[in-house]
Amino acid sequence: MTGLEDFRGGRVLVVGGAGFVGGNLVRALVDGGASVLIVDNLLSSNRTALLDLPGVEFIRGSIADPSVLDRLANDLDYAFHLATFHGNQNSMHDPLADHRNNLLTTLSLYDRLAGFDRLRRVVYASAGCTVARKVYGPAEPTLEDDPISLDLDSPYQISKVVGEMYGNYYHARHELPVVNARFQNVYGPGEILGAGRWRGTTATVWRNVVPTFVYRAIRGLPLVLENAGESSRDFVYVDDIVHGLLLCAARGTAGEVYNLASGVETSIRDLATLINACLPRAAPVELAPRRSWDHSGNRLGSNVKARKQLGFTVEIELSEGIRRTVAWTQENLPMIEASIRRHRRRLEAA
């Protein structure tokens, strides 16, 4: 993977490294010869064998905990901040939990790292939905310098964009080399439905559209198309996101923001069709009203800046990524269903 040579022999902090994206990033870093320190409170992830890999040190706890921050030594070459309170629905249910796990974590980490003199880059995982235009209809690719609305749809979106602002402040005031990476809709192997602790809503389990649809299609359950499936997203395979994160750290300019996007808009209806095409029997489809809180129904990100400045391009097309995700889910059904079962009582009560 391009960019791994920059990390060989280095010391890398991955906050949220036990999660879906973080776990894939940690594996790439270890394969590339880096020594990795993971900090994760397992709020939205499960403990896996990843945490026991050679070259990996694991601290269980929140990065906002002073006792955890005190264990960070000034020997870090890179830091990736991927911890988050996932996602929009859970943040609306419990805005204070979102604040503790999305914003206080970011501020606490940056304040601790501000005096570290070996750090080459700190890469922050932001969210493209914070900048996306609030439209239902034809979407224009969102640019990194597009204006950000003051009327965002959820505490999650608010905390993510304020996290970018804190990064910009600590870069300007303390020369902390923060690079902001705006994710679009990440999918792929390793995303476990129901991972972590109950976070207030059924989005604890049905957390993102791809793993939800893939699991339900495999089990022959209806795929629910809100807004009749006309809403759209920009889907990026997790290996491409990991590559983009590494490029942000190795080549990104401190103080800048980069979209990690495919630049391709896909409707949720077409996503359901792609998933069903990977299975011997298509799952039924049900139509539902649009989500009342979601005003950016159609969106995608521009990848022009990331391509020109970082050399970032998406290598895995959606059809191939879906095929791989379906295969991984089929192979790991017992583990996924065990994770879902831990929340059965609350799911039935919802």
C-alpha positions as CSV (number, residue, x, y, z in Angstrom):
1,M,0.0,0.0,0.0
2,T,1.5,3.4,-1.1
3,G,2.6,5.5,1.8
4,L,3.4,2.7,4.3
5,E,7.1,3.2,3.8
6,D,6.7,6.5,5.8
7,F,5.6,4.6,8.9
8,R,8.1,1.7,9.0
9,G,9.8,1.8,12.4
10,G,7.6,4.6,13.6
11,R,5.5,5.0,16.7
12,V,1.8,5.6,15.8
13,L,-1.2,6.4,18.0
14,V,-4.6,5.3,16.7
15,V,-7.4,6.7,18.9
16,G,-10.5,4.5,18.1
17,G,-8.2,1.8,16.7
18,A,-10.4,-1.1,17.8
19,G,-13.3,0.1,15.6
20,F,-14.2,-0.6,12.0
21,V,-12.0,1.9,10.2
22,G,-9.4,2.0,13.0
23,G,-9.0,-1.7,13.0
24,N,-8.3,-1.8,9.3
25,L,-5.8,1.1,9.6
26,V,-4.0,-0.7,12.5
27,R,-3.6,-3.9,10.5
28,A,-2.1,-1.9,7.6
29,L,0.3,0.0,9.9
30,V,1.5,-3.2,11.6
31,D,2.0,-4.9,8.2
32,G,4.0,-1.9,7.2
33,G,6.3,-2.2,10.2
34,A,5.0,0.4,12.6
35,S,4.6,0.2,16.3
36,V,1.0,1.1,17.2
37,L,-0.6,2.3,20.4
38,I,-4.4,1.9,20.4
39,V,-6.6,3.9,22.7
40,D,-10.3,2.8,22.6
41,N,-13.0,2.6,25.2
42,L,-14.9,0.0,23.2
43,L,-18.0,2.0,23.2
44,S,-18.8,1.2,19.6
45,S,-16.4,-1.7,19.0
46,N,-15.7,-5.2,20.2
47,R,-12.5,-6.6,21.6
48,T,-10.9,-8.7,18.9
49,A,-7.6,-10.5,18.3
50,L,-6.4,-7.3,16.6
51,L,-5.6,-5.9,20.0
52,D,-3.2,-8.7,20.7
53,L,-1.1,-8.4,17.5
54,P,2.7,-8.1,17.9
55,G,3.6,-4.5,17.7
56,V,0.3,-3.3,19.2
57,E,-0.2,-1.8,22.7
58,F,-3.8,-1.4,23.8
59,I,-5.1,1.1,26.4
60,R,-8.8,0.6,27.2
61,G,-10.4,4.0,28.1
62,S,-11.5,7.3,26.7
63,I,-8.8,9.7,25.4
64,A,-10.6,12.4,27.4
65,D,-9.6,10.6,30.6
66,P,-6.6,12.4,32.2
67,S,-5.2,9.1,33.4
68,V,-5.1,7.8,29.8
69,L,-3.7,11.1,28.5
70,D,-0.9,10.9,31.0
71,R,0.2,7.5,29.5
72,L,0.9,9.1,26.1
73,A,4.7,9.7,25.8
74,N,6.4,12.2,23.6
75,D,7.6,9.4,21.3
76,L,4.9,9.6,18.7
77,D,5.6,10.1,15.1
78,Y,2.0,10.1,13.9
79,A,-1.5,10.2,15.5
80,F,-4.8,9.2,14.0
81,H,-7.9,10.4,15.8
82,L,-10.8,8.1,14.7
83,A,-12.8,7.9,18.0
84,T,-16.4,8.9,17.6
85,F,-19.8,8.6,19.1
86,H,-21.5,6.8,16.2
87,G,-23.6,8.5,14.6
88,N,-26.4,10.9,13.8
89,Q,-29.4,9.1,15.3
90,N,-27.6,8.2,18.6
91,S,-26.3,11.8,18.9
92,M,-29.8,13.2,18.6
93,H,-31.0,10.7,21.3
94,D,-28.1,11.7,23.7
95,P,-26.4,15.0,22.8
96,L,-24.4,15.0,26.0
97,A,-22.9,11.6,25.2
98,D,-22.0,12.9,21.8
99,H,-20.3,15.9,23.3
100,R,-18.3,13.7,25.7
101,N,-17.2,11.2,23.1
102,N,-16.8,13.3,20.0
103,L,-15.8,16.8,21.1
104,L,-14.2,16.5,24.6
105,T,-12.1,13.7,23.2
106,T,-10.8,15.9,20.4
107,L,-10.1,18.9,22.6
108,S,-8.4,16.7,25.3
109,L,-6.2,14.9,22.7
110,Y,-5.1,18.1,21.0
111,D,-4.3,19.8,24.3
112,R,-2.1,16.9,25.3
113,L,-0.3,16.6,22.0
114,A,0.4,20.3,21.6
115,G,3.7,20.0,23.3
116,F,4.9,16.9,21.5
117,D,7.9,17.7,19.3
118,R,8.3,14.5,17.3
119,L,4.8,14.5,15.7
120,R,4.8,14.7,12.0
121,R,1.1,14.7,11.5
122,V,-2.2,14.3,13.4
123,V,-5.0,13.1,11.2
124,Y,-8.5,13.8,12.3
125,A,-11.5,11.8,10.9
126,S,-14.2,14.4,10.1
127,A,-17.5,13.8,8.3
128,G,-18.5,14.9,4.8
129,C,-22.2,15.2,5.9
130,T,-21.3,18.3,7.9
131,V,-20.6,20.3,4.7
132,A,-23.0,18.6,2.3
133,R,-25.6,20.9,0.8
134,K,-29.1,20.4,2.2
135,V,-30.8,19.2,-1.0
136,Y,-33.2,16.5,-2.2
137,G,-32.5,16.4,-5.9
138,P,-29.4,16.6,-8.1
139,A,-26.3,16.9,-5.9
140,E,-23.2,18.8,-6.8
141,P,-19.9,17.4,-5.5
142,T,-19.1,19.1,-2.1
143,L,-15.7,20.9,-2.1
144,E,-13.4,21.3,0.9
145,D,-13.9,25.0,1.0
146,D,-17.6,25.1,0.6
147,P,-19.5,27.1,3.2
148,I,-20.7,25.2,6.3
149,S,-24.3,25.8,7.4
150,L,-25.0,26.9,10.9
151,D,-28.2,24.7,10.7
152,L,-26.8,21.2,10.9
153,D,-29.0,18.1,11.3
154,S,-27.5,16.5,14.4
155,P,-25.1,16.9,17.3
156,Y,-22.8,14.5,15.6
157,Q,-22.4,16.8,12.6
158,I,-21.9,19.8,14.9
159,S,-19.2,18.0,17.0
160,K,-17.4,16.8,13.9
161,V,-17.1,20.3,12.3
162,V,-16.2,21.9,15.7
163,G,-13.5,19.2,15.9
164,E,-12.1,20.6,12.6
165,M,-12.1,24.1,14.1
166,Y,-10.2,22.9,17.2
167,G,-7.6,21.3,14.9
168,N,-7.2,24.5,13.0
169,Y,-6.9,26.5,16.2
170,Y,-4.2,24.2,17.7
171,H,-2.3,24.2,14.4
172,A,-2.3,28.0,14.3
173,R,-1.7,28.6,18.0
174,H,0.6,25.6,18.9
175,E,1.8,24.4,15.5
176,L,0.1,21.1,16.0
177,P,0.3,19.5,12.5
178,V,-3.4,18.5,12.2
179,V,-4.8,17.3,8.8
180,N,-8.6,17.0,8.6
181,A,-9.8,14.0,6.5
182,R,-13.5,14.2,5.7
183,F,-15.0,10.7,5.3
184,Q,-17.9,10.0,3.0
185,N,-19.9,6.8,3.6
186,V,-17.3,4.1,4.4
187,Y,-18.2,0.4,4.0
188,G,-16.5,-2.9,3.8
189,P,-15.3,-6.0,5.7
190,G,-14.9,-5.6,9.4
191,E,-18.0,-3.5,10.3
192,I,-19.8,-5.5,12.9
193,L,-23.5,-4.8,13.5
194,G,-24.1,-4.2,17.2
195,A,-20.5,-3.7,18.1
196,G,-19.9,-2.1,21.5
197,R,-22.4,-1.0,24.1
198,W,-26.0,0.1,23.7
199,R,-26.0,3.8,22.7
200,G,-29.6,4.6,23.1
201,T,-31.2,3.7,19.7
202,T,-31.5,0.9,17.3
203,A,-28.7,2.6,15.3
204,T,-26.5,0.8,17.8
205,V,-27.2,-2.3,15.6
206,W,-28.5,-0.9,12.3
207,R,-25.6,1.5,12.2
208,N,-24.9,2.1,8.5
209,V,-26.8,1.3,5.4
210,V,-24.3,-1.1,3.7
211,P,-23.8,-3.6,6.6
212,T,-27.5,-3.4,7.5
213,F,-28.7,-4.1,3.9
214,V,-26.1,-6.9,3.4
215,Y,-27.0,-8.7,6.6
216,R,-30.8,-8.3,6.0
217,A,-30.4,-9.5,2.4
218,I,-28.5,-12.6,3.4
219,R,-31.2,-13.4,5.9
220,G,-34.0,-12.6,3.4
221,L,-35.3,-9.7,5.5
222,P,-36.8,-6.6,3.8
223,L,-34.5,-3.8,2.7
224,V,-36.3,-0.6,3.8
225,L,-35.8,2.2,1.3
226,E,-36.5,5.5,3.0
227,N,-37.5,8.3,0.6
228,A,-38.3,5.4,-1.8
229,G,-34.5,4.8,-2.2
230,E,-34.0,8.1,-4.0
231,S,-31.6,9.5,-1.5
232,S,-27.9,9.0,-2.5
233,R,-24.5,8.8,-1.0
234,D,-20.8,8.6,-1.9
235,F,-19.6,5.1,-0.9
236,V,-15.9,4.5,-0.3
237,Y,-14.4,1.0,0.4
238,V,-12.6,0.8,3.7
239,D,-9.2,-0.1,2.1
240,D,-9.4,3.1,0.1
241,I,-10.2,5.1,3.2
242,V,-7.2,3.5,5.0
243,H,-5.0,4.4,2.0
244,G,-6.4,8.0,2.1
245,L,-5.6,8.3,5.8
246,L,-2.1,7.2,5.3
247,L,-1.7,9.7,2.5
248,C,-3.1,12.4,4.7
249,A,-0.4,11.6,7.2
250,A,2.5,11.2,4.8
251,R,1.7,13.9,2.2
252,G,-1.1,16.1,3.7
253,T,-0.4,19.8,4.5
254,A,-1.0,20.6,8.1
255,G,-4.0,22.9,8.5
256,E,-5.7,21.6,5.4
257,V,-8.8,19.5,4.9
258,Y,-9.2,16.7,2.3
259,N,-12.3,14.8,1.1
260,L,-11.7,11.1,1.0
261,A,-14.4,10.5,-1.6
262,S,-15.1,8.5,-4.7
263,G,-16.9,11.4,-6.4
264,V,-19.6,9.0,-7.5
265,E,-23.2,9.4,-6.4
266,T,-25.2,6.1,-5.8
267,S,-28.8,6.0,-4.9
268,I,-29.9,3.8,-2.0
269,R,-32.2,2.0,-4.4
270,D,-29.3,1.1,-6.7
271,L,-27.3,0.0,-3.6
272,A,-30.0,-2.4,-2.7
273,T,-30.0,-3.8,-6.3
274,L,-26.2,-4.3,-6.2
275,I,-26.4,-6.2,-2.9
276,N,-29.3,-8.4,-4.1
277,A,-27.3,-9.2,-7.3
278,C,-24.7,-10.9,-5.1
279,L,-27.2,-13.4,-3.6
280,P,-29.0,-16.3,-5.1
281,R,-32.4,-14.9,-4.0
282,A,-33.2,-11.2,-3.8
283,A,-34.4,-9.8,-0.5
284,P,-37.8,-8.0,-0.7
285,V,-37.8,-4.2,-0.8
286,E,-40.1,-2.0,1.3
287,L,-40.7,1.8,0.8
288,A,-40.7,4.2,3.7
289,P,-40.9,8.0,4.1
290,R,-37.8,10.0,4.2
291,R,-36.1,10.7,7.5
292,S,-37.5,13.9,8.9
293,W,-34.2,15.1,10.4
294,D,-32.0,14.4,7.3
295,H,-32.0,17.4,5.0
296,S,-29.0,16.4,2.9
297,G,-30.8,13.6,1.1
298,N,-28.5,13.6,-2.0
299,R,-24.8,14.1,-1.6
300,L,-21.3,13.2,-2.8
301,G,-17.9,14.6,-2.2
302,S,-15.4,16.1,-4.7
303,N,-12.1,14.2,-4.7
304,V,-10.2,16.6,-7.0
305,K,-8.1,18.2,-4.2
306,A,-7.1,14.9,-2.6
307,R,-6.2,13.5,-6.0
308,K,-4.1,16.4,-7.0
309,Q,-2.4,17.1,-3.6
310,L,-2.2,13.6,-2.1
311,G,-2.4,11.3,-5.1
312,F,-5.6,9.7,-3.6
313,T,-7.9,7.8,-5.9
314,V,-10.5,5.1,-5.1
315,E,-9.3,1.8,-6.4
316,I,-12.3,-0.5,-5.4
317,E,-15.4,0.1,-7.4
318,L,-18.7,-0.2,-5.5
319,S,-19.8,-3.4,-7.2
320,E,-16.6,-5.2,-6.3
321,G,-16.6,-3.7,-2.8
322,I,-20.1,-4.9,-2.2
323,R,-19.2,-8.4,-3.5
324,R,-16.3,-8.5,-1.0
325,T,-18.5,-7.2,1.9
326,V,-21.2,-9.8,1.2
327,A,-18.6,-12.6,1.2
328,W,-17.1,-11.4,4.5
329,T,-20.5,-11.1,6.1
330,Q,-21.4,-14.6,5.0
331,E,-18.2,-16.0,6.5
332,N,-18.7,-14.1,9.8
333,L,-22.4,-14.5,10.3
334,P,-22.1,-16.3,13.7
335,M,-19.9,-13.6,15.1
336,I,-22.2,-10.8,13.8
337,E,-25.3,-12.4,15.1
338,A,-23.8,-12.9,18.5
339,S,-23.0,-9.2,18.5
340,I,-26.6,-8.4,17.6
341,R,-28.1,-10.8,20.2
342,R,-26.4,-8.8,23.0
343,H,-28.9,-6.0,22.2
344,R,-32.0,-8.2,21.5
345,R,-34.0,-7.1,24.6
346,R,-33.5,-3.4,23.8
347,L,-34.2,-3.9,20.0
348,E,-37.5,-5.7,20.9
349,A,-38.5,-2.9,23.2
350,A,-37.8,-0.2,20.7
